Amino acid sequence: MIPPEFPNLRAQSSSRLRVETDLPLTPLSSNASDVRSRDDQDATRLQETWDKSIAEHMDLPNGYHNVHILTIQWKNEIDQLHVKEEVDELTTVFKDIFNYDVTRVELGAEKSEQQLDKEISDWIYKYDNSNNLLILYYAGHGIFNDKTKVLEFTPTNEAEDGPRVIWNRVESRLQLSVDADVLAIMDCCYASDMLRNVPEFGRTYEMLCASHIGLTTAQPGARSFTRCLIKHLKELAAELPHSFFTTFDILERMQKDRPDEPPALWRRIPGSHRHIRLSKLKPSAERPKGNKEIPSHERFLHLGFALKNESFNEVHIERLTKKLPALFSEVGVPLLDIRWLGCRKTGQLRFDELAQFVLKHRKDFIAISPAMTERKRTADESGMDESSEDGAPFQNTHKQLRLHEF
């Protein structure tokens, strides 16, 4: 959930952290209805219903053909955080529980950016397909460069002239040059601070970050972001062995587990409100060979349906997914798929909804006073177009270095 904008706000959210800002304590959205967390929950439920129903009526695979993961870390001898143990455990979860394909990259001290560029290019060339899901996971130091507005991966926070990789260059390729859905998982500081604007597509790209804009995250250990992610991936896989869950489901559980350091989920392609779905795949030997069962589309038609009434439920979806493919066929426009891109409520925020939000988060706002002269980056300024997270106070147990290093 994203709170409404409260200008001229100064708040102290805990005795361990003083937050002074004229911004709300969560990423922003231009839609006031995002204040209602149940809206995101309802939208996720409707998306799940649509995906299942359209797959049934159009004889489509219910889910991705394949899921390919690229883990990125620094070689252990130069990695200050020593993330290897956690990356090993996460890799095991993806491979053994979910049957996902995992490619591992360990960046060295020499030509690290060229190395990652080659690895990413080869990986995309091999696995990119509109029927697949590509997941990138990075664990290590992250530094947001205020001057160049880029996120840099580094093995240490001590050497200013040491090896580093600019993530934004990689991300632009994932946003603009691939057909697959993409999920980026960032266990590093300042991943939410990136700057990028991209056009709309008929696909989705989400980023799950360990922390919010301007904040650090825990080092490897019992309370780390990755440990929490591993825990909930295992739990969700056990609870839903024959179904799927979404990135929003993961976010909600992790936020409850990490109230002091809540993760953030960002939509990196504006216009798509479809959450990425994760589920166990059959072993590779039992899956259809090749990815040509659903041909690549030649055009993607964007339509927006302005509904007269607020009511829209699973019964409506079942009827639409049955009749829409037949209607397009009747007029000579054969379809490959009808993808859910979102269902948003419109209108102004009502007073009772605002009051409910303030009551729910009153503990986070201790004092209100005139604005600071120096502002933190807003979500818009950081290029993070919309967030699908539930609101949570910003808290941090780790010292932040002034050069945005961790």
C-alpha positions as CSV (number, residue, x, y, z in Angstrom):
1,M,0.0,0.0,0.0
2,I,1.2,3.5,-0.8
3,P,0.2,6.3,1.5
4,P,-1.1,9.7,0.3
5,E,1.4,12.5,0.1
6,F,1.7,14.6,3.3
7,P,3.7,17.7,2.4
8,N,5.7,19.4,5.1
9,L,6.1,16.4,7.3
10,R,8.8,15.6,9.9
11,A,8.5,12.4,11.8
12,Q,10.4,10.3,14.3
13,S,9.6,6.7,13.7
14,S,11.6,5.1,16.5
15,S,14.2,5.9,19.1
16,R,16.9,4.3,17.0
17,L,16.2,6.3,13.9
18,R,15.3,9.9,13.3
19,V,13.6,10.5,10.0
20,E,13.3,14.1,9.0
21,T,11.6,14.6,5.6
22,D,8.8,16.4,3.9
23,L,7.8,13.2,2.2
24,P,5.7,10.3,3.4
25,L,7.5,7.3,4.7
26,T,6.7,5.0,1.8
27,P,7.1,5.3,-2.0
28,L,4.5,7.4,-3.8
29,S,1.8,6.7,-6.3
30,S,-0.2,9.1,-8.4
31,N,-3.4,7.2,-7.5
32,A,-4.9,8.0,-4.2
33,S,-6.8,4.7,-4.2
34,D,-3.4,3.0,-3.4
35,V,-4.0,4.0,0.2
36,R,-6.3,1.0,0.5
37,S,-4.2,-2.1,0.8
38,R,-7.2,-4.3,0.1
39,D,-7.2,-2.8,-3.4
40,D,-3.9,-4.4,-4.2
41,Q,-5.0,-7.6,-2.6
42,D,-8.2,-7.6,-4.7
43,A,-6.3,-6.8,-7.9
44,T,-3.9,-9.7,-7.2
45,R,-6.9,-12.0,-6.7
46,L,-8.5,-10.9,-9.9
47,Q,-5.3,-11.3,-11.8
48,E,-4.9,-14.9,-10.5
49,T,-8.5,-15.6,-11.6
50,W,-8.0,-14.1,-15.0
51,D,-4.7,-16.0,-15.7
52,K,-6.2,-19.3,-14.7
53,S,-9.4,-18.8,-16.7
54,I,-7.9,-17.4,-19.9
55,A,-5.4,-20.4,-19.9
56,E,-8.3,-22.8,-19.7
57,H,-10.4,-21.1,-22.4
58,M,-7.5,-20.5,-24.8
59,D,-5.7,-23.8,-24.1
60,L,-2.6,-22.0,-22.8
61,P,-0.1,-23.3,-20.4
62,N,-1.1,-22.0,-16.9
63,G,2.2,-20.4,-16.0
64,Y,5.7,-20.0,-17.5
65,H,7.2,-22.7,-19.7
66,N,10.6,-22.2,-18.0
67,V,12.1,-20.0,-15.3
68,H,15.7,-19.1,-15.7
69,I,17.6,-17.5,-12.8
70,L,20.9,-15.6,-13.0
71,T,22.6,-15.1,-9.6
72,I,25.2,-12.3,-9.4
73,Q,27.8,-12.0,-6.7
74,W,31.5,-11.1,-6.2
75,K,34.2,-13.8,-6.0
76,N,34.6,-14.8,-2.3
77,E,38.1,-13.6,-2.0
78,I,37.1,-10.0,-2.8
79,D,33.5,-10.1,-1.4
80,Q,33.5,-8.1,1.8
81,L,30.1,-9.4,2.8
82,H,30.8,-13.1,2.1
83,V,27.4,-13.8,0.6
84,K,28.3,-17.2,-0.8
85,E,26.5,-19.3,1.9
86,E,23.2,-17.5,1.5
87,V,23.4,-17.5,-2.3
88,D,24.2,-21.3,-2.2
89,E,21.1,-21.9,-0.1
90,L,18.8,-19.7,-2.3
91,T,20.1,-21.5,-5.4
92,T,19.3,-24.9,-3.8
93,V,15.7,-23.7,-3.1
94,F,15.2,-22.5,-6.7
95,K,16.7,-25.7,-8.2
96,D,15.5,-28.4,-5.9
97,I,12.1,-27.1,-4.8
98,F,10.9,-25.1,-7.8
99,N,12.9,-26.9,-10.6
100,Y,14.2,-23.6,-11.9
101,D,17.3,-23.4,-14.0
102,V,20.1,-21.4,-12.3
103,T,23.1,-19.8,-13.8
104,R,25.7,-18.4,-11.4
105,V,28.0,-15.5,-12.1
106,E,30.9,-14.6,-9.8
107,L,32.4,-11.2,-10.7
108,G,36.2,-10.8,-10.5
109,A,38.3,-7.7,-9.8
110,E,39.4,-7.3,-13.4
111,K,37.0,-6.1,-16.1
112,S,34.0,-6.8,-13.9
113,E,31.6,-4.7,-15.9
114,Q,32.6,-6.3,-19.2
115,Q,32.3,-9.7,-17.6
116,L,28.8,-9.1,-16.4
117,D,27.8,-7.5,-19.7
118,K,28.9,-10.7,-21.5
119,E,27.2,-13.0,-19.0
120,I,24.0,-11.1,-19.2
121,S,24.0,-10.9,-23.0
122,D,24.7,-14.7,-23.4
123,W,22.0,-15.5,-20.8
124,I,19.4,-13.3,-22.4
125,Y,20.2,-14.7,-25.9
126,K,19.9,-18.3,-24.7
127,Y,16.7,-18.0,-22.6
128,D,14.7,-14.9,-23.6
129,N,11.2,-15.9,-24.7
130,S,7.8,-14.5,-24.2
131,N,6.7,-17.8,-22.5
132,N,9.6,-17.7,-20.0
133,L,10.4,-15.8,-16.8
134,L,13.8,-14.4,-16.2
135,I,14.9,-13.7,-12.6
136,L,18.1,-11.8,-11.7
137,Y,19.4,-11.9,-8.2
138,Y,22.2,-9.8,-6.8
139,A,23.8,-10.0,-3.4
140,G,26.6,-7.6,-2.3
141,H,27.3,-4.0,-1.8
142,G,25.2,-1.4,-3.6
143,I,26.1,2.3,-3.9
144,F,23.8,4.9,-5.3
145,N,25.8,7.6,-7.1
146,D,24.0,10.9,-6.5
147,K,25.9,12.7,-9.2
148,T,25.4,10.2,-12.1
149,K,22.1,8.8,-10.7
150,V,23.1,5.2,-11.1
151,L,23.3,2.1,-8.9
152,E,26.7,0.6,-8.6
153,F,27.5,-2.9,-7.5
154,T,30.8,-3.2,-5.6
155,P,32.6,-5.9,-3.6
156,T,33.5,-3.5,-0.8
157,N,32.5,-0.2,0.6
158,E,36.0,0.9,1.4
159,A,37.8,1.4,-1.9
160,E,36.5,4.2,-4.0
161,D,38.6,3.2,-7.0
162,G,37.8,-0.5,-6.7
163,P,35.9,-2.7,-9.1
164,R,32.3,-1.8,-9.7
165,V,29.4,-2.5,-12.1
166,I,26.7,0.0,-13.1
167,W,23.4,-1.8,-12.8
168,N,21.3,0.7,-14.8
169,R,23.1,-0.3,-18.0
170,V,22.0,-3.9,-17.5
171,E,18.5,-2.9,-16.5
172,S,17.9,-0.8,-19.6
173,R,18.4,-4.0,-21.7
174,L,16.0,-5.9,-19.5
175,Q,13.4,-3.2,-19.8
176,L,13.7,-2.5,-23.6
177,S,15.2,-5.5,-25.3
178,V,13.6,-8.7,-24.0
179,D,10.3,-10.5,-24.5
180,A,10.2,-12.4,-21.2
181,D,8.7,-11.2,-18.0
182,V,11.5,-10.2,-15.6
183,L,11.9,-10.2,-11.8
184,A,15.0,-8.6,-10.3
185,I,15.8,-9.4,-6.7
186,M,18.2,-7.0,-5.0
187,D,19.8,-7.8,-1.7
188,C,21.8,-4.6,-1.6
189,C,21.5,-1.1,-0.3
190,Y,19.9,1.7,-2.3
191,A,18.5,-0.6,-5.0
192,S,15.3,1.5,-4.8
193,D,17.1,4.7,-5.7
194,M,17.6,4.0,-9.4
195,L,16.5,6.4,-12.1
196,R,14.9,5.2,-15.3
197,N,11.8,5.9,-17.4
198,V,10.6,3.4,-20.0
199,P,7.6,3.1,-22.3
200,E,4.7,0.6,-21.7
201,F,4.8,-3.0,-23.0
202,G,2.5,-6.0,-22.8
203,R,4.8,-7.6,-20.3
204,T,5.8,-7.0,-16.7
205,Y,9.1,-6.3,-15.0
206,E,9.2,-6.1,-11.2
207,M,12.0,-5.4,-8.8
208,L,12.0,-6.7,-5.2
209,C,14.4,-4.6,-3.2
210,A,15.8,-5.3,0.3
211,S,15.2,-1.7,1.4
212,H,13.3,1.5,0.5
213,I,14.7,4.7,-1.1
214,G,17.7,6.0,0.7
215,L,18.0,3.1,3.2
216,T,20.5,0.3,3.8
217,T,19.8,-3.3,4.6
218,A,21.1,-6.0,6.9
219,Q,24.3,-7.9,6.2
220,P,24.3,-11.7,5.6
221,G,23.0,-13.4,8.7
222,A,19.9,-14.6,10.5
223,R,18.1,-11.3,9.8
224,S,19.2,-10.7,6.3
225,F,16.8,-10.1,3.4
226,T,17.9,-13.2,1.6
227,R,17.4,-15.4,4.7
228,C,13.9,-14.0,4.9
229,L,13.2,-14.6,1.2
230,I,14.4,-18.2,1.5
231,K,12.1,-18.8,4.4
232,H,9.0,-17.6,2.7
233,L,9.8,-19.2,-0.7
234,K,10.0,-22.5,1.1
235,E,6.7,-21.9,3.1
236,L,4.8,-20.8,0.0
237,A,6.0,-23.7,-2.0
238,A,4.9,-26.1,0.7
239,E,1.5,-24.4,1.1
240,L,0.8,-24.2,-2.6
241,P,2.4,-27.3,-4.1
242,H,0.0,-27.4,-7.1
243,S,-0.8,-23.7,-7.5
244,F,1.1,-20.4,-7.7
245,F,1.8,-17.3,-5.6
246,T,2.7,-13.8,-6.7
247,T,5.5,-11.3,-5.9
248,F,2.9,-9.4,-3.9
249,D,2.3,-12.5,-1.7
250,I,6.1,-12.6,-1.0
251,L,6.2,-8.9,-0.2
252,E,3.4,-9.1,2.3
253,R,5.0,-11.9,4.2
254,M,8.4,-10.4,4.2
255,Q,7.1,-7.1,5.4
256,K,5.4,-8.7,8.4
257,D,8.7,-10.6,9.1
258,R,10.8,-7.5,8.7
259,P,8.8,-4.5,10.1
260,D,12.0,-2.6,10.9
261,E,13.5,-3.1,7.4
262,P,10.6,-3.8,5.1
263,P,11.4,-4.6,1.5
264,A,10.0,-2.7,-1.5
265,L,8.4,-4.1,-4.7
266,W,8.6,-1.8,-7.7
267,R,7.0,-2.0,-11.1
268,R,9.8,-1.2,-13.5
269,I,7.5,-1.0,-16.6
270,P,4.8,1.6,-16.1
271,G,1.3,0.7,-17.2
272,S,1.5,-2.9,-16.2
273,H,-0.1,-3.8,-12.9
274,R,0.3,-7.5,-13.3
275,H,2.3,-9.3,-10.6
276,I,4.7,-12.0,-11.5
277,R,3.5,-15.5,-10.6
278,L,5.8,-18.1,-9.1
279,S,5.1,-21.8,-8.9
280,K,6.8,-25.2,-8.9
281,L,7.6,-26.4,-12.4
282,K,7.6,-30.0,-13.5
283,P,11.1,-31.5,-13.9
284,S,12.6,-30.4,-17.2
285,A,12.3,-33.9,-18.7
286,E,8.5,-33.7,-18.2
287,R,8.0,-30.2,-19.7
288,P,7.1,-29.6,-23.4
289,K,10.3,-29.4,-25.5
290,G,11.0,-26.0,-27.0
291,N,9.2,-22.7,-26.4
292,K,7.3,-22.6,-29.7
293,E,3.9,-23.7,-28.6
294,I,2.8,-20.1,-28.3
295,P,4.3,-18.1,-31.3
296,S,5.6,-14.6,-30.7
297,H,3.0,-12.0,-31.3
298,E,3.3,-9.5,-34.1
299,R,1.3,-6.7,-32.5
300,F,0.1,-5.9,-29.0
301,L,-3.3,-4.2,-28.8
302,H,-3.8,-1.9,-25.7
303,L,-7.4,-1.3,-24.8
304,G,-8.8,0.3,-21.6
305,F,-12.3,-0.6,-20.4
306,A,-13.9,2.1,-18.4
307,L,-16.4,0.2,-16.1
308,K,-19.5,2.1,-15.1
309,N,-19.8,0.3,-11.8
310,E,-17.2,-0.4,-9.1
311,S,-18.2,-4.1,-8.9
312,F,-16.0,-6.5,-10.9
313,N,-15.5,-10.0,-9.7
314,E,-14.5,-13.6,-10.6
315,V,-17.8,-14.3,-12.3
316,H,-17.3,-11.4,-14.7
317,I,-13.8,-12.6,-15.5
318,E,-15.0,-16.1,-16.2
319,R,-17.6,-14.8,-18.7
320,L,-15.1,-12.4,-20.4
321,T,-12.3,-15.0,-20.8
322,K,-14.8,-17.3,-22.4
323,K,-16.4,-14.8,-24.8
324,L,-13.6,-12.4,-25.8
325,P,-11.4,-15.0,-27.7
326,A,-14.5,-16.1,-29.6
327,L,-15.4,-12.5,-30.4
328,F,-12.0,-11.7,-31.8
329,S,-12.1,-14.9,-33.9
330,E,-15.5,-13.9,-35.3
331,V,-14.1,-10.6,-36.6
332,G,-11.0,-12.2,-38.1
333,V,-8.5,-11.2,-35.5
334,P,-7.0,-14.4,-34.1
335,L,-5.4,-14.1,-30.7
336,L,-2.4,-15.8,-29.0
337,D,-3.2,-14.6,-25.5
338,I,-5.1,-12.0,-23.6
339,R,-2.9,-10.7,-20.8
340,W,-4.0,-9.1,-17.6
341,L,-2.4,-5.7,-17.3
342,G,-4.3,-4.4,-14.2
343,C,-7.6,-3.2,-12.8
344,R,-7.4,0.0,-10.9
345,K,-10.1,2.0,-9.1
346,T,-10.4,5.7,-9.8
347,G,-11.8,8.7,-8.0
348,Q,-10.7,10.9,-5.1
349,L,-9.7,9.5,-1.7
350,R,-12.5,9.6,0.7
351,F,-12.1,11.1,4.2
352,D,-12.9,7.8,5.9
353,E,-10.2,6.1,3.9
354,L,-7.6,8.7,4.8
355,A,-8.7,8.5,8.5
356,Q,-8.2,4.7,8.5
357,F,-4.8,5.1,7.0
358,V,-3.7,7.7,9.6
359,L,-5.1,5.5,12.5
360,K,-3.3,2.4,11.2
361,H,0.1,4.3,10.9
362,R,-0.3,6.8,13.8
363,K,2.7,5.2,15.6
364,D,4.9,6.2,12.8
365,F,4.1,9.9,13.0
366,I,5.2,11.4,16.3
367,A,5.6,15.0,15.4
368,I,4.6,17.2,12.5
369,S,6.4,20.4,11.8
370,P,7.5,22.6,8.8
371,A,9.4,20.9,6.0
372,M,13.2,20.4,5.9
373,T,15.0,22.4,3.3
374,E,16.8,19.4,1.9
375,R,14.4,16.7,0.6
376,K,14.9,13.1,0.2
377,R,14.3,11.7,-3.3
378,T,10.6,11.0,-4.1
379,A,9.6,7.9,-5.9
380,D,9.0,10.0,-9.1
381,E,12.4,11.6,-8.8
382,S,14.0,8.2,-8.5
383,G,12.2,6.8,-11.5
384,M,10.3,4.2,-9.4
385,D,7.0,4.6,-11.2
386,E,4.7,2.7,-8.8
387,S,5.0,0.4,-5.8
388,S,2.8,-2.5,-5.0
389,E,3.8,-2.7,-1.4
390,D,1.9,-2.4,1.9
391,G,2.9,0.6,3.9
392,A,5.5,0.2,6.6
393,P,7.6,2.6,8.7
394,F,11.2,3.2,7.6
395,Q,13.5,1.9,10.3
396,N,17.2,0.9,10.1
397,T,19.6,-0.7,12.5
398,H,22.7,-0.1,10.4
399,K,24.8,3.0,10.2
400,Q,24.5,4.8,6.8
401,L,27.6,6.3,5.3
402,R,27.2,9.7,3.9
403,L,28.6,8.7,0.5
404,H,25.7,6.3,0.1
405,E,27.9,3.3,0.8
406,F,27.1,0.2,2.8
